[in-house]
Amino acid sequence: MTLARRTLLALALTASASTFFAPVVQAQDRQEITIGATAGSNIEVLRQGIKPLLEKRGYTVKLVEFNDYVQPNIALAQGALDANFFQHITYLNRFREDRKLDIVDVVQGPMAPFGIYSKKRKSLADVKPGDRITLANDPANLAHGLALLADQKLLTLKPGADPIRVTEKDIAANPLNLKLQPIEAAQIPRTLDDAEYAIVNGNFAISSGLKLTDALLLEKTPDHYMLVLAVKGKDKQAPWTLALADAFRAPEFKAVLVQKFPGYARPAFLQ
């Protein structure tokens, strides 16, 4: 091979390598982060607790609000978002498996706990045969709601049923013949004028004007129902992702939660 041909080949390989590595360099140098979250407490936690910390480190943060549990993951997978914060690990695992998406969890964060609310009953002790209960219809949150009812002895689940995967088919006994009505989670607060009870996701309770203290019962949120920050798999070790995770672990973030978000369930490292 002549010197000229070797030189041309080397230049071609260098150009190819530069083109291949260019997106990685751009991802590492990213200074603007777009994060999606559902309305209410989830986006407010980001706005008041996480965004200011990232801005102190020189990042520009854009928050995008959603009112359902499907679009935030689709937007993340398609690149419209860099990260999202709205779901627990059970939902994330099922969603990415069903949709074949490369999205991963990075760090846990706080959440407004599930609650049982009512305008027609003063307590769960007042439940009557045939009472209607509305709860979320997506698989992960439906299981969450059914498990909460089972914990309160209003339903009995089949022996051996996985409480994070149960469906209505796993109900072994419903002695009061309660009428369960699964609907879209964001719409559940609107059913309080009609249904006897409603199991409301905390973020949608707050976005609809309910207070956590209005609940007849607030659950003690198990660890697997804590919310997680999610990113695309290729971005898990990006500097901006690590900066996001650091913000969730920061003492300053914990202080914001204590002051502005009392009653929220928090992972162990934020206790």
C-alpha positions as CSV (number, residue, x, y, z in Angstrom):
1,M,0.0,0.0,0.0
2,T,1.4,3.4,-1.0
3,L,1.9,6.1,1.5
4,A,-0.8,8.2,-0.2
5,R,-3.3,5.3,0.1
6,R,-2.4,4.7,3.8
7,T,-2.9,8.4,4.5
8,L,-6.3,8.5,2.8
9,L,-7.4,5.3,4.6
10,A,-6.3,6.8,8.0
11,L,-8.2,10.0,7.3
12,A,-11.3,8.0,6.3
13,L,-11.2,6.0,9.5
14,T,-10.7,9.1,11.6
15,A,-13.7,10.8,10.0
16,S,-15.8,7.7,10.6
17,A,-14.8,7.5,14.2
18,S,-15.6,11.2,14.7
19,T,-19.0,10.7,13.2
20,F,-19.7,7.7,15.4
21,F,-18.6,9.4,18.6
22,A,-20.2,12.7,18.0
23,P,-23.6,11.9,19.5
24,V,-21.9,10.7,22.7
25,V,-20.0,13.9,23.1
26,Q,-23.1,15.9,22.5
27,A,-25.0,13.9,25.1
28,Q,-22.2,14.4,27.7
29,D,-22.1,18.2,26.9
30,R,-25.9,18.6,27.3
31,Q,-26.8,21.6,29.4
32,E,-30.6,21.7,28.8
33,I,-32.6,18.9,30.4
34,T,-36.3,18.3,29.6
35,I,-38.2,16.3,32.3
36,G,-41.8,15.1,32.1
37,A,-44.1,14.5,35.0
38,T,-47.7,14.1,35.8
39,A,-49.8,17.0,37.0
40,G,-50.0,17.9,40.6
41,S,-47.5,16.8,43.2
42,N,-45.0,15.1,40.9
43,I,-44.3,18.1,38.7
44,E,-44.4,20.4,41.7
45,V,-41.7,18.4,43.5
46,L,-39.5,18.8,40.4
47,R,-40.4,22.5,40.1
48,Q,-39.7,23.4,43.7
49,G,-37.1,20.9,44.7
50,I,-35.1,19.6,41.8
51,K,-35.1,22.4,39.1
52,P,-33.4,25.0,41.4
53,L,-30.6,22.6,42.4
54,L,-29.9,21.7,38.7
55,E,-29.9,25.4,37.8
56,K,-27.3,26.1,40.4
57,R,-25.1,23.7,38.6
58,G,-25.5,25.5,35.3
59,Y,-28.3,23.4,33.7
60,T,-31.4,24.8,32.0
61,V,-34.4,22.7,33.0
62,K,-37.7,22.5,31.1
63,L,-40.6,20.7,32.7
64,V,-43.4,19.2,30.7
65,E,-46.8,18.3,32.3
66,F,-48.8,15.2,31.4
67,N,-52.3,14.0,32.5
68,D,-51.9,10.3,31.8
69,Y,-49.6,7.4,32.5
70,V,-48.8,6.4,28.9
71,Q,-47.4,9.5,27.1
72,P,-44.5,10.3,29.5
73,N,-42.8,7.0,28.6
74,I,-43.6,7.3,24.9
75,A,-42.2,10.8,24.9
76,L,-39.1,9.6,26.7
77,A,-38.5,6.7,24.4
78,Q,-39.0,8.9,21.3
79,G,-36.5,11.6,22.6
80,A,-39.0,14.4,23.3
81,L,-38.0,14.1,27.0
82,D,-34.6,13.4,28.5
83,A,-36.2,12.0,31.7
84,N,-39.5,11.5,33.4
85,F,-40.8,11.3,37.0
86,F,-44.2,9.9,37.5
87,Q,-44.2,6.1,37.9
88,H,-43.1,3.4,40.3
89,I,-40.8,0.6,39.4
90,T,-43.6,-2.0,38.9
91,Y,-45.3,0.1,36.3
92,L,-42.0,1.0,34.6
93,N,-41.0,-2.7,34.3
94,R,-44.3,-3.7,32.8
95,F,-44.5,-0.8,30.4
96,R,-41.0,-1.2,29.0
97,E,-41.6,-5.0,28.6
98,D,-44.9,-4.6,26.9
99,R,-43.7,-1.8,24.6
100,K,-40.1,-3.1,24.1
101,L,-38.6,0.2,25.2
102,D,-35.1,0.8,26.5
103,I,-35.9,3.0,29.5
104,V,-34.4,2.5,32.9
105,D,-34.8,3.7,36.5
106,V,-32.1,5.9,38.0
107,V,-33.1,6.9,41.5
108,Q,-36.2,6.8,43.8
109,G,-38.1,9.9,44.7
110,P,-41.0,11.0,46.9
111,M,-44.7,10.6,46.1
112,A,-48.0,11.8,47.4
113,P,-49.5,8.6,48.8
114,F,-52.6,6.7,47.6
115,G,-55.7,7.6,49.6
116,I,-59.3,6.6,49.9
117,Y,-61.6,9.6,49.7
118,S,-65.3,10.1,50.0
119,K,-68.0,12.8,50.1
120,K,-70.7,10.3,51.1
121,R,-69.1,8.4,53.9
122,K,-67.3,9.6,57.0
123,S,-65.1,6.6,57.4
124,L,-64.3,3.2,56.0
125,A,-66.3,1.8,58.9
126,D,-69.4,3.3,57.2
127,V,-69.1,1.1,54.1
128,K,-72.4,-0.5,53.1
129,P,-73.2,-3.5,50.8
130,G,-73.1,-2.5,47.2
131,D,-71.1,0.7,47.6
132,R,-69.3,1.8,44.5
133,I,-65.6,2.3,44.6
134,T,-63.6,3.9,41.7
135,L,-60.0,3.1,41.2
136,A,-57.3,3.4,38.5
137,N,-57.7,1.2,35.5
138,D,-54.1,0.8,34.4
139,P,-52.7,-2.6,35.4
140,A,-50.1,-1.4,37.9
141,N,-52.3,1.1,39.7
142,L,-55.3,-1.3,39.6
143,A,-53.2,-3.8,41.5
144,H,-52.2,-1.1,43.9
145,G,-55.8,-0.2,44.6
146,L,-56.9,-3.8,45.0
147,A,-54.1,-4.5,47.4
148,L,-55.1,-1.4,49.4
149,L,-58.7,-2.7,49.7
150,A,-57.4,-6.1,50.7
151,D,-55.2,-4.5,53.4
152,Q,-58.4,-2.9,54.8
153,K,-60.2,-6.3,54.8
154,L,-62.8,-5.1,52.3
155,L,-61.7,-7.7,49.8
156,T,-59.9,-11.0,50.1
157,L,-57.4,-11.9,47.4
158,K,-56.7,-15.5,46.3
159,P,-53.9,-17.2,48.3
160,G,-50.5,-16.7,46.6
161,A,-51.7,-13.8,44.4
162,D,-48.9,-11.4,43.8
163,P,-50.2,-8.1,45.3
164,I,-48.3,-6.0,42.8
165,R,-49.8,-7.8,39.8
166,V,-53.4,-8.7,40.9
167,T,-56.4,-8.1,38.8
168,E,-60.1,-8.4,39.5
169,K,-59.8,-12.1,38.6
170,D,-57.7,-12.5,41.8
171,I,-60.5,-11.5,44.1
172,A,-61.4,-14.5,46.2
173,A,-64.1,-12.8,48.3
174,N,-66.1,-9.6,48.1
175,P,-68.5,-10.1,51.1
176,L,-70.1,-6.6,50.7
177,N,-70.6,-7.0,47.0
178,L,-68.7,-3.8,46.5
179,K,-69.0,-2.4,42.9
180,L,-65.5,-1.8,41.6
181,Q,-65.3,0.7,38.8
182,P,-61.8,1.0,37.2
183,I,-61.4,4.3,35.2
184,E,-58.5,6.5,34.0
185,A,-56.6,7.6,37.1
186,A,-56.7,11.3,36.3
187,Q,-60.5,11.2,36.2
188,I,-61.1,9.5,39.6
189,P,-61.4,12.7,41.7
190,R,-64.4,13.7,39.5
191,T,-66.3,10.6,40.6
192,L,-66.5,11.7,44.2
193,D,-69.9,13.2,43.7
194,D,-71.3,9.9,42.6
195,A,-69.2,7.0,44.0
196,E,-69.3,6.2,47.7
197,Y,-65.5,5.9,47.7
198,A,-62.6,6.7,45.4
199,I,-59.0,5.4,45.6
200,V,-57.1,8.4,44.3
201,N,-53.4,8.6,43.3
202,G,-51.8,11.3,45.4
203,N,-50.6,13.5,42.6
204,F,-54.1,13.6,41.0
205,A,-55.7,14.2,44.3
206,I,-53.6,17.3,44.8
207,S,-54.0,18.5,41.2
208,S,-57.8,18.3,41.6
209,G,-57.8,20.4,44.8
210,L,-58.0,17.6,47.4
211,K,-55.7,17.7,50.4
212,L,-53.9,14.6,51.7
213,T,-55.6,15.4,55.0
214,D,-59.0,15.0,53.3
215,A,-58.4,11.3,52.8
216,L,-60.3,8.8,55.0
217,L,-57.1,6.7,54.7
218,L,-53.6,7.4,53.5
219,E,-51.6,4.3,52.8
220,K,-48.1,3.7,54.2
221,T,-46.4,3.5,50.8
222,P,-44.3,0.3,50.3
223,D,-40.9,0.7,48.8
224,H,-41.9,-0.8,45.5
225,Y,-44.5,1.9,45.0
226,M,-42.1,4.8,45.4
227,L,-41.7,6.9,42.3
228,V,-38.5,6.5,40.2
229,L,-36.7,8.9,37.8
230,A,-36.4,7.2,34.4
231,V,-34.1,7.9,31.4
232,K,-33.2,6.1,28.2
233,G,-30.8,3.2,28.8
234,K,-28.1,4.9,26.8
235,D,-28.2,7.9,29.1
236,K,-28.0,6.1,32.4
237,Q,-24.4,7.1,33.1
238,A,-24.5,10.5,31.3
239,P,-23.2,13.4,33.4
240,W,-26.5,15.2,33.3
241,T,-28.3,12.0,34.5
242,L,-25.8,11.7,37.4
243,A,-26.4,15.3,38.2
244,L,-30.2,14.6,38.3
245,A,-29.7,11.7,40.7
246,D,-27.4,13.8,42.9
247,A,-30.2,16.4,43.1
248,F,-32.7,13.8,44.4
249,R,-30.2,12.7,47.1
250,A,-29.2,16.3,48.1
251,P,-29.9,17.5,51.7
252,E,-31.4,20.7,50.2
253,F,-34.0,18.6,48.4
254,K,-34.9,16.8,51.6
255,A,-35.3,20.2,53.3
256,V,-37.8,21.3,50.5
257,L,-39.8,18.1,51.0
258,V,-40.0,18.6,54.8
259,Q,-41.1,22.2,54.4
260,K,-43.3,22.2,51.4
261,F,-44.5,18.6,51.0
262,P,-45.5,17.2,54.4
263,G,-47.1,13.8,54.5
264,Y,-45.4,12.6,51.3
265,A,-43.9,9.1,51.2
266,R,-40.1,9.3,50.9
267,P,-37.5,6.6,50.2
268,A,-35.1,5.7,53.0
269,F,-32.3,8.0,52.0
270,L,-34.6,11.0,52.3
271,Q,-36.0,10.1,55.7
